[in-house]
Amino acid sequence: MKKQQLKLPKQLWTEESIDLTRHIYQGKLLTKSEGFKLGKTQRKKIPREQLSQLSERPKDTTALTIYDWSNQGRLEQLKPIRAKRMSVSPFTFYRGMPSLMLFDQAWEQHNSGLFQQICGDCHLSNFGGFASPERNLLFGINDFDETLVAPFEWDLKRLATSFVIAARDIDLADKVGLKAIKTMLNSYRQHLLQNTELSPLQVWYDKVDASTLLENTECRKLRKKREKHLDSAQKRNAHSVLPKLTQQDQETGFRYFVDDAPLLWHPNTDEPFSQSVETFFQQYRDSLKYDRQVLFDRYQRSDVALKVVGVGSVGTRSAIALFQDADREPLILQMKEANPSILSPLFLEKVKHEGERVIHGQQLMQAASDIFLGFSTLEKHFHVRQLRDMKISVDLADMDDDYFYEYAESCGLALAHAHAKAGNADVLMGYLGEGSTIVEVLQQYATQYAERNLKDYQQFMDAVADAKIEIAGDEAL
C-alpha cells in the first residue's frame, strides 16, 4: 500500500541555496579563501539569528499525524514494541521518531542555504565507537537511516536539542544541557577550523580515534569509564554474541539462532526472509567491492532470523544472518529495511534504492566504514552491515556533568569531521564565525524545540492512556 503523503513545502532549495557536495560554485572549484568568503556572504544573506526560529506545523498536522505516517508499512505485531520503547521518556520519544523533526525543519522559514550530506538523525546517542577495516576503534556517527542532502545546520540543531532533552532525562540541570551545546559547538568549530588547513586527501584520511579521545581525557573518573568502553569494544564481535543468540548442532557443527520472542524469531512462511533469501544475498554480494565479494564467498549461510532493533527502527523489517566458514568461524550480518525519507518528495534527484542511499551517506560521512556495508532488495529495500562489529554507545544514565561535557566535546569533534569530509569546512566556518552568536542561536532553538518535544511526548502518552496507541509490556525494552 502506498504511503500517505503529508503536506510538505513546495521545495527546500531556493535561489540562495548552495550545493557543497561537489565543492564547485559558479562553475569552478573553490579555493580556501573563496570558500570562507562565500560562507561570510551567505551569512549576510541569511543571518544566523534567523536559524533560532521554529516552524509552524501545517494545520491539522500533529506529532500523532507523523507517528501514524511513520508506522505505515511496519509489521503490525511490532508496533506496540516501538510504542513501548518510545514511551519510556521524552528522550526515547525524540529518538524514536526522527521524521518528526525533519518534517518540522523542512517547514522552517529560514535555513542557511548551505546544502550537503547530513546524518538526518544526529542525536547524541547516535554517536559511538565502531571498528575501522584495520580493526582500530573509531568514534563518530554510527546510524545513517535518515541521511540526506539538506542544510548542514539541521544536524547541529538535532544534536543540540538532544543535549537539552537528555540532560533533563538523566536529572541534570538545564544549564548543563545549555553548556553542553556551547561545548559541542566550540569543539565543532575548532575542528572545522583545523580541517580548513588540510587538503581534501588529508581530510579524507583523517580519523577520530577513540584511543586519542582517551589520551585527551583529563578527568580520572571519566578516563576509567572510557578505558572500560574501549576494552568492551574489542570484545564486541561475532564470537561474543554466539552464546547468547545461537546454539550448535552437534551433528553438523553449524550454529543456529535460538528463538527469543518477541525480539528474535525465525520467520513464518508469510514473513520476510522466509523465502528468496538466496537471491537477496546474491544481490547483496553484487553491491560489495570486488575484494569483499571474494572474502564473502568464503562463508556459507546457516541461518536467518528476524530481530527487533533500536527504537526508531522497531517495526521495520530487520533481520540477522549467520554465516560460517569451513571451520565454523562466524560472520553475522544485520539487514535493516531502508524506507524513504519523510522529505523524499523534495529531493532534487530521485533515489533509486533506499539501502544504497543509506550506505552512500554512511561512506561519505564516516571516517571508515564496515567492509561488509552493502544493500539488497526483498520486496522492500535493505541495507546490510555486520552485527556489533566493535560497535558501542555510551550509557547516558552513567553520566554526570563532567562526563556530559566531555561527551559533547567528542560529538562536536566527530560531527565536524563528518561535515568536512562530506562538505566544505571553509564555507561552513565562514558562515558560522568564531563568536558567540551561533551558540546563543542554537541554545535558543534547542530550548524551544525541547519544549515542543515534551508537548508532543505528552500528547503521545495521552493517546497511550486513552488506548488509542497500544504498547507492549516491559519485556519489549
N, C-alpha and C positions, 0 to 999 in steps of 0.2 A: 504494500500500500504506500502511495506517495506521501511523503511527509508534508504536514500542514505548513504553509508558508506564512511567516509572520510579516507584519508591516515593517519595512526597512526604509532607510533613506534612499533616495534615487541613486546616490553614488557616494563613495568615500573620497575619491580623488577629485581635486579641483585644479584650476589653472595654477594655483600656488603650490601644488604638491610636487615633490622632487623624489625621484627614484634613486635610492642609494645602493641598490643591489648590484648595479653594473659599474659604479664609480665613474660614469660618464655623464657630463652635464653640457647641454647645448652642443653635442657632437664631439666633445673632447674629454680626455682623461683629466681629472683634477690634480693639480699639484697640492702639496700640503697647505701652503699659504692660501691657495684659491679655495680649498675646501673649508678652511677656517673662516675665510671672508664670506663664503656662501652661507655658512651657518649663522654668522652675525647678521647678514642681510635678512635671512629668514626670521630671525628674532625680531627685527623691526616690523616685518610684515605681519607676523603672528606673535605678539608679545607673550612671554611666558606666563604672565599673570592670568591670561585667559584660560590657561590649562587647568585652573583650580575649579572651574565651573562644572557641576554635574549636569547631566542631561535630564530632560523631562521625558518620561516614557509616553509612548503614544496612548491615546485614550483607550480604556478597556484592556490595557496590557499590564499585567502584574507579574510578580515573581512566580505565582502559580501558573500563569499562562506559559511562561518559559519552561517551567518544570514539566508541564504536560507535553509541551513540544519536545523537550529533551527525552521524554520517556517513550515517544513513539518509536516502534520498531524494536524495543528492548524485550528480552524474554520475560513473559508475564510473571513466572514464578520467582523471578529475581528482583522485581520491582520493590517488594516490601523490604528486601535486604538493603537495597540502595537507600530507601527512605529511612530505615533504622539507622544506618551509618550517618546520614545527613542530619538526623535529629539530635545527635549527641550534644552539639554545641553550635553557636553561631559560626565558629571557625570551620567545623566539618561541613556545615551548610555551604559556606563560602567555597570550600574546596570541591564540594560535590557537584556544583553547577557552574563551571567556568563560562558556559554560554550566556549566562545572565549578565555578567559584567561586560563581555564582548558586545552583547546587544546594546547595553547602556552606553558603552564607549562609542559605538557607531552613531548613536544619536546625539553625542556631544556637539555643541555648536562649533567648538574650536578644537583643532589638533595642530601639531607642529607642522604638518605637511611633509615631514621627513619620513618617507616610507622605506622599510626594509624588512627582511625576515625577522620575525619575533617569535617568542615562545608561545604567546597567547594565553598561557595559564601559569604565569610567573609568580606563584606564591612561595613563601619561604619553605614549605615542606616539599616543594618540587626541586629543591637543591639537595645534593648529597654526593656521596662517593660512588665512583664506578671505575671499572677496570679499563686501562688502555690496552691495545693489542700487545704491548710489551710487558703487560701484567703489572704496571705501576698503578697506584690508586690516585685517580684524579678527582677534583671537586668541581661541580658545576651543575647545570640544569640537567635533569635526567628524565623528563617527561615532555613529549612534544606532540601529544594527541591534537592539540589545538593550534599548532603552528601555522602561521600565515604571513603574508606581506601586509604590513599595516604601520601606522605611526609608531616610531620606536618607543615613545614615552608610555604607550599602553602597558608595556612590560613593567616600567618603573612604577606606574600607578597601581598595578595589581600587587606588585611586591610591597610597596609602601603601605597599602591598605592592609595587607596580610599581617604586617608587624603590629598595627594598632589592634586588629581583631585578636591575634594570637596572644598579645600581651594581656589583654583582658581575660582571655580563656585560661591562662595559667596564673591568674591573680597578680599580675604585675601592674604597677600604676600606669595611668595613661601617659604620664610624662616619659616613662620608659619606652613605650611604643614610639613616641614622637622623637625621642633622642636616637632610637634605633634607625629611624628614617634618615635623620641627619648623618649618622654614622655610615649607613649604607650608601647614601648619595655622595658623600665625601670620598669614600672608597671607590665608588663607581667612576667619579670624575678623575680621581688621581690615576687610576689605572688606564682610563681612556687617554689621559694626557701622556702617559708612558707609551701607549700604543701609537700616538702621533709621531713619535720619534723612530718608529720601526718601519721597515719596508713591508710590503704585502706578504712576502715569504716569511719574514720574521714573525709577523702577527700570526700567520697560519701555523707556524711551528710552535708558537708559544703555548704553554700549558699551565694550568693551576694545579700544581702537585699538592696532594694532601699532606705529604711529609713536610713540605715547605711551610704550609699553614701551621703545622705543629711547631716547627722551629721558631716561628714568629709569635707564638703564644706565650705571653709573659705571665699570665695568671697560673699559678701552680695547680690550683684545683681544676681549672679548665684544661690544662695540659694533660693531667691524668685522664680526664674524660676522653680527650681526643686520642690519646695513646690507646685507650681501650677500644675506641671505634676503629682505629687503624688495625689493631690486632684482630678484631672480629671480622673486618672486611676481608682479610686474607683467607679466612675460613669459610666465607660465603661463596660456595661454588656448587656444582652439580653433586659432588660427593656428599656435601654437608646436608643436603635435603633428602638424600636417598632413604635413610632410615625412617624419616617422618612420612614421606609421600609414597614409598614403594615397598613391595615385598618380592622376594626372589623365588622363582620357580625352581625347585630342587632338581628337576629332571633336565631342563634346558639351560639353567643358569641365568636366563634372562629375567630382568626385573619388570614388574608391572605396577601401575598405580593402584593404591588402595582407596576405595570409595570412602568419602567422609562428608556425606550430605549434611547440610545443603551447600557446602562450599567447594566440594570436589566430587565429581561422579563421572562414570563412563556414560557416553551419550546413548540415549534411546534411538530407535530407528528413525524417529521423526525429528531428531535434534542435529545441530551442526556437528560435523566431523564423524557422523555415523557412516558416511559413505563418501566416495570421491576423494578420499584422503591422499591416495597415491598421486592423483592429478594435481592436487593442491601443492604437495611438496615438490613435484617436478617443476611447477611454475615458480615456486619459491626458489628452488635451486637456480633457475634461469635468471633470477633477479640478482644473484650474487656475482661478485667479481670472479673471474676465471679461477684464480688460485684458491678461493674459498669454495668454489664448486668441487674442485678436486679434493679438498680437505673434507667437505661434507660427504663425499662418496665413500669415505672410509667408515661411515656409520650406517647402521640399518635401524629402521624404526621398529620398536617393540610394543609401544602403547601410546594411546592418546586419550586424554580426559578433559572434560570441561572444568574450569576453575574460576571461582569468583575472585576478583582482584580489585584493590583500591577502594575509592569512594565514588568518584565521578564515573568510573568505568563499569560499575556494577549494573548488570542487566544487559550490557552489550555482550556479544559472543566472544568469550575469552577461553582459551584452552592451553594446555601444555602437552608437549610431545616428548616422549623418552626415546632417545637413540642410543645405541651401544655399538662399540666396535667388536671385532672378533674376540677380543679378550675381555669383553663385558665392561669396558670403560665407558662411562656415561657422558652424554650430551643432552641437556634438557632445553628445549626451545619453548618460548611463550608466544602464542598467537593472539593478537588483540584486534578486535574489529575496529576499523577506522571509518568513522562516519563523517559526512560533510560538515564543515563549519557552519554555525548559525549564520555567518556572514558570506557564505559561498555565492549567493546570488549577486554579491557586489564585487566579486573577484574580476579583475581585468582579463585574466586568462582562465579558461575552463579547466578544471582539474580532471585528468583522465583516470587516475587511480588514487583513491584517498590514502591507501597504505604507502604509496610512493611519495605522496605529499608529506606524510609524517617523517619518513626516513630521510628525504631530501632536506627538510628543515633541520632534523637532528644532525645530519652530517655536516651541514653548513654552520651550525651554531656551536656544536660540541668540539672541544679540542681534539678529541679522538673518539671514535665510535666503535661499538661492538662489531667484530669481524663477521658475525652472522646476521647482521641487520639486513632485512630484506622484506619483500612483500609478495602477496599472492591473493587469489580470489576463490571463494567457496560460496557462491551466490552473493555474499557480501565481500567487501574489500577488507583485507587484513594487513597488518604489519607484524613482522616476526623479529624476535631477538632472543638472546639467551636469558634463561631464568636465573635471577640472583647472581649474576656474574660480578662478584665483589661489590654488589650494589648495596649501599647503606644510606640511611637517613637518620637525622637526629631525633631524639625524644624530647619534644617540647616541654613535657612535664618535668624534665630534669634540669631545666634552665632557671638560673637566677639572673639578676640584672647584668652582671658582667659577662656571663655566657651569652646572653641575648645580644649584647652589643658586639661581642667578638664574632658571633654568627652573622649579624647584619653586615659587618665589615667583609666577611668572606663572601657573602652573597653578592654584595656590590662589586667586588673584585671579579667574581666569576661572570656576572652579567655583563660587565664592561668588556671582558674578553669575547664573550659570545656576540655582542653587538659590534665590536670592532672587526671580528672575523667575518661577520655576515654583512656588515655595512661600511660606514666611513667614519672613523673616530674623529677626524679633523672637523667634519661638518657638525657632528654631534657636540663636540667641545665648543665650537663657535656659537652654537645655539644655546647651550646650557650656561656657559660662562662659569666663572670661578667664585662668584659671590654667593650671598645667602638667598637670593631671590627664588631659585628653583627649589631650595629646601623648604622655604616657607610655603610656596605654592603646593608642593606635594604633601606637606603636613596638613595643610588646609583641606586638600582634596581627600586625603586618606581618612581624616576625621569625619568628614561629611559622608563618605561612602561607607564607613564602618557603621554609622548610624542608620543608613539606608539598609545595609545588610542585616542589622539587628531587627528592623521592622519587617523585612522580608522573612527572616527566620521565624519571627513571632507569628506572621501570617501562615507560614508553613506548619508550625506547631499547632495553631488553631485548627487547621484543616485535619491534622492528625487526630486532635482531640474530638473533632466532630465526625470522625470515622470516614472522612472524605478521602483520606490517604491511608492506606493500610501499611503498617510497619511490622517487621519480623521481631522475634524475640532476641534476647541478649546473645544467643548462640551465633547470631549473624555478625557480631562485632569481631 
